[in-house]
Amino acid sequence: MSDFCPSIWPEEFPPDDCDNCDKCGLAEHGSRMIWGEGNSDAPIMVVLDNPGVREDREGNPFVCGTRQTLQETVNSVGLQPDDLYVTYILKRKPTRKYYKQKTREICMRHLEYQLQNKNPKYIICLGNVAVRSFFQDDEAEVKNLRGKMYDVKGIQTTVAYHPLAVRRRPNLKKLFLVEDWQFVADKFNENRLC
């Protein structure tokens, strides 16, 4: 994976009626709304907890560690960038403390809107925060749900560790890469051949 060069995926901007949403309070944090990135018509939707840093201090776009690890992994299991659309439970990056449960409940409405409009074939939730929000189960954990498909909101859904967890704990790399993402790639390729 060391020769892989990450790239900035195209960003999908929020619908006009959602762009100025301030119901969750994150608009006060000063971060802009990030609706999603990648292929907006992709068959695989990746759900993360919230967007990361997208621009450096000078305002130049760059690929953060989460997206770099995700792109390297996707590439290594044979999936193409066009196979994926990445979105978030929270559509803005929190920059300070906030009321997490209430904010996630409010922001899930945006994700529900995306699901209705995009109708992905598969969803992969990365990290416990995304899993708990999407599965609507405060006790759900990646370590207990990995390696299986679940019907959540009528869509085949699986889970994997968050890319930042993999970067911080290299022992998770095999689970994330070889098991979790290969599982997704295998399911996707089986469906593509049918």
C-alpha positions in Angstrom: 0.0 0.0 0.0 3.0 2.3 0.3 3.0 3.2 -3.4 -0.6 4.4 -3.4 -1.2 8.1 -3.9 -4.4 9.4 -2.3 -6.5 11.9 -4.1 -9.2 14.4 -3.3 -12.5 12.9 -4.1 -15.1 15.2 -5.6 -17.4 16.8 -3.0 -21.1 16.8 -3.3 -22.6 20.0 -2.0 -25.7 20.0 0.2 -29.1 20.6 -1.3 -30.1 24.3 -1.1 -32.8 23.6 1.5 -30.3 21.9 3.8 -27.2 24.1 3.3 -28.0 26.6 6.0 -29.4 24.1 8.5 -28.6 25.2 12.1 -31.0 22.9 14.0 -28.2 20.8 15.6 -26.1 23.8 16.8 -23.0 22.8 14.9 -23.3 25.8 12.5 -22.1 27.8 15.5 -18.8 25.9 15.5 -17.9 27.7 12.3 -17.3 24.6 10.2 -19.0 24.3 6.8 -21.5 21.6 5.9 -20.0 18.6 4.1 -22.8 16.6 2.5 -20.6 13.8 1.0 -17.8 13.0 -1.4 -17.0 10.5 -4.1 -19.4 9.2 -6.6 -22.9 10.4 -5.5 -24.5 7.5 -7.5 -22.1 4.8 -6.1 -23.5 1.4 -5.0 -21.5 1.5 -1.7 -22.2 4.2 0.8 -19.6 4.7 3.6 -20.9 6.3 6.8 -18.4 8.0 9.1 -19.2 9.9 12.3 -18.3 13.4 11.1 -16.1 15.1 8.4 -12.5 15.7 9.2 -10.2 18.6 8.4 -10.4 19.3 4.7 -8.2 22.3 4.1 -4.9 23.3 5.6 -4.4 26.6 7.4 -3.9 28.4 4.1 -7.2 27.0 2.8 -5.7 24.5 0.4 -7.6 21.2 0.1 -5.8 18.1 1.3 -6.4 14.4 2.1 -6.6 13.9 5.9 -5.4 10.7 7.5 -8.9 9.1 7.7 -9.5 9.5 4.0 -5.9 8.4 3.1 -6.3 5.2 5.1 -9.8 4.6 3.6 -8.5 5.2 0.0 -5.5 2.9 0.5 -7.7 0.2 1.8 -10.4 0.4 -0.8 -7.7 0.4 -3.5 -6.0 -2.7 -2.0 -9.2 -4.8 -2.1 -9.8 -4.0 -5.7 -12.7 -1.5 -5.3 -12.7 1.6 -7.5 -13.2 5.2 -6.3 -16.5 5.2 -8.4 -17.8 2.3 -6.3 -18.0 4.6 -3.2 -19.8 7.5 -1.8 -18.7 8.8 1.6 -21.0 10.6 4.0 -21.4 11.4 7.7 -23.8 11.2 10.6 -22.9 14.8 11.4 -22.6 17.0 8.4 -20.3 19.6 10.1 -17.0 19.0 11.9 -17.5 19.7 15.6 -14.8 22.1 16.9 -15.8 22.1 20.6 -18.1 20.3 23.0 -21.7 19.7 21.9 -24.7 17.7 23.1 -23.8 14.5 21.2 -27.0 12.5 21.5 -29.4 15.3 20.5 -27.1 16.5 17.7 -26.8 13.0 16.2 -30.6 12.5 16.3 -31.2 15.8 14.5 -28.4 15.2 11.9 -29.7 11.7 11.1 -32.5 13.3 9.3 -30.0 14.4 6.6 -28.7 10.9 6.3 -32.2 9.6 5.9 -32.8 12.1 3.1 -29.6 10.8 1.4 -30.7 7.2 1.7 -34.1 7.9 0.1 -32.5 9.8 -2.8 -29.4 7.6 -3.4 -30.7 4.1 -2.6 -27.2 2.4 -2.2 -26.9 -1.3 -2.5 -24.6 -1.6 0.5 -23.7 0.6 3.5 -20.5 0.2 5.6 -20.5 2.1 8.9 -17.0 2.9 10.1 -16.5 3.3 13.9 -18.7 2.9 16.9 -20.3 6.4 16.7 -21.5 5.8 13.2 -22.7 2.3 14.0 -24.6 3.3 17.1 -26.3 6.2 15.3 -27.1 4.2 12.1 -28.2 1.1 13.9 -30.1 3.2 16.5 -28.5 1.1 19.2 -26.4 2.8 21.9 -24.9 -0.6 22.9 -23.8 -1.6 19.3 -20.0 -2.1 18.9 -18.0 -2.7 15.8 -16.0 -5.6 17.4 -19.3 -7.5 18.0 -20.9 -6.8 14.6 -18.1 -7.2 12.1 -18.1 -9.8 9.4 -21.8 -10.0 8.8 -24.4 -8.2 6.7 -27.5 -6.7 8.5 -30.7 -5.3 7.0 -30.8 -1.8 8.4 -33.3 0.6 7.0 -33.9 -1.9 4.2 -30.2 -1.8 3.0 -27.5 -4.4 3.3 -25.2 -3.0 6.0 -22.0 -4.0 7.5 -19.5 -2.4 9.9 -15.7 -1.9 10.2 -13.3 -0.1 12.5 -12.8 3.6 11.9 -9.7 4.4 9.8 -8.3 6.6 12.6 -8.5 3.6 15.0 -6.5 1.6 12.4 -3.9 4.3 12.2 -3.5 4.5 16.0 -3.6 0.8 16.6 -1.7 -1.1 13.8 -2.9 -4.4 15.2 -6.4 -3.6 13.7 -5.0 -3.2 10.2 -5.4 -6.8 9.3 -9.0 -6.8 10.6 -9.8 -3.6 8.8 -8.1 -4.4 5.5 -8.1 -8.2 5.1 -11.3 -9.0 6.8 -13.7 -6.1 6.9 -13.1 -4.4 3.6 -12.4 -7.7 1.7 -15.8 -8.8 3.0 -17.4 -5.7 1.4 -15.5 -6.2 -1.8 -16.4 -9.9 -2.1 -20.1 -9.2 -1.5 -20.1 -6.3 -4.0 -18.3 -8.4 -6.6 -20.7 -11.4 -6.1 -23.6 -9.0 -6.7 -21.9 -7.5 -9.8 -21.5 -11.0 -11.4 -25.2 -11.9 -10.9 
